[in-house]
Amino acid sequence: MADRYENALITGASSGIGRGLAVWFARRGTRVWACGRREAELAALRDEAARAGGRVEAVPMDVTRAKETIDRIREIDRGCGGLDLVIANAGVGLDSSAKKIKWENVEKMIAVNVTGASATLVAALPGMVERDRGHLVGISSIAAYRGLSRMAGYCASKAYLAMFLESLRVDLKRTKVKVSAIHPGYVKSEMTANNPFKMPFLMETDPAVEGIGRAIIREVSEFIIPWQWRPAMSVLKLIPNAAWDVAARRLR
């Protein structure tokens, strides 16, 4: 049941899936530390949750500042008596087309999607291992499964997160610390709002959050949403590279 999560921390909570999950868990009785760079949006989130009877603590945080992120999360962990749930959700997607690639775009995605997500999860691990309880969640993407046109940096960074989570899960198998990798497809958000291409199976934010929230409380090790992507993801790795190269370009 969701009420077993007394204390949760969510990064990237100022918009999109992160914001939705903060409200979703707060409404179910979880005290949520909502982390993000935009203080005004976090304050609005805190007030919305309060009106619904939930409790959200606004935590200004830039996950690209890894040491500060680790120190702040561990401070929260000690202060609340132990975080039960930590969701590394902060992410960014920028163009990284091989023909017009910009290092600053790739660097930003590595800083947020790789360094920031890793710092968030690593910060929570010692306390969870010591208490022998807790749940680590990373919001990866269906883009983690294969390389897509103009998305080298994003696909690679999300593949890193998926493998990082899998290895943590293997190491923690004989403990009561759970690990979940969530792989959303296209969800309406600030990140997808300006995509200039058709987005198959595009989901509204609320049903995506509902599905993800329920998957988390079931403690699934891996979850793809929406369901239409699940059959495809199971066979993608079997497609020969030559055929995939053609198909991937057509997707964009």
Secondary structure as UniProt FT lines:
FT   HELIX           2..4
FT   STRAND          7..10
FT   TURN            13..14
FT   HELIX           16..26
FT   TURN            27..29
FT   STRAND          31..36
FT   HELIX           39..51
FT   TURN            52..53
FT   STRAND          55..60
FT   TURN            63..64
FT   HELIX           66..80
FT   STRAND          85..88
FT   HELIX           98..100
FT   HELIX           103..109
FT   HELIX           110..116
FT   HELIX           117..131
FT   STRAND          134..139
FT   HELIX           142..144
FT   TURN            149..150
FT   HELIX           152..171
FT   TURN            172..174
FT   STRAND          177..184
FT   TURN            190..194
FT   TURN            200..201
FT   HELIX           205..217
FT   TURN            218..219
FT   STRAND          222..225
FT   TURN            227..228
FT   HELIX           229..235
FT   HELIX           236..238
FT   HELIX           241..251
//
